Amino acid sequence: MSKFVMSNESCAGNTATSSCVTVSFGEQFQASANFDVVFKEGMALVERTAAYLDGTGRQESKGLKQPSTVLYATESMRLTTRLLDLASWLLVRRALKDGEISAEEAKLKRSRIKLQGLGRPSHVKGFEDLPEGLRGLIEESFLLHDRIVQLDRAMNLDGDIGVAGNVTRLNPVADQMQQLTAAFGGKLSS
């Protein structure tokens, strides 16, 4: 989990012997009103997208020429998949926040969610020919995606599995300091 250290006294020196308090960014953010704002924005985007694809988008797609109809179908499926993944992430986080699931259950459920940033179509030939409504929703979905990926990294449930399943270290500087202390037999000065 991303954490930062707070203390009434300086935490200089060996933190194992200092009286420092570790605070989890993830727990703090998840419990905040800011998480509720992200949750509401995400779910509102899902609802607006569903309404568009079932209504206006369906009508607009009928007026497209052949190459654009295939692109429309492809991008609307990618959009739907991306939003389902984002909504799943938000729902898992909210369930954890509300105490409906344990941290272990949340970790398992999160491992099934793919937050892939693939498929940004703005550079694809014909993207500008798609209806403005679809293009706008795609762009909004990527903004939300990027925000959630950042939050996911910061709120990582166990601190050692990254967004793409890569092993990451919580604090590479602390790891380096430990290696230097071991190499020099604890003779490093603060």
Beta strands, then each sheet from edge to edge (+ up, - down):
strand 1: 3-6
strand 2: 21-24
sheet 1: 1+ 2-
end
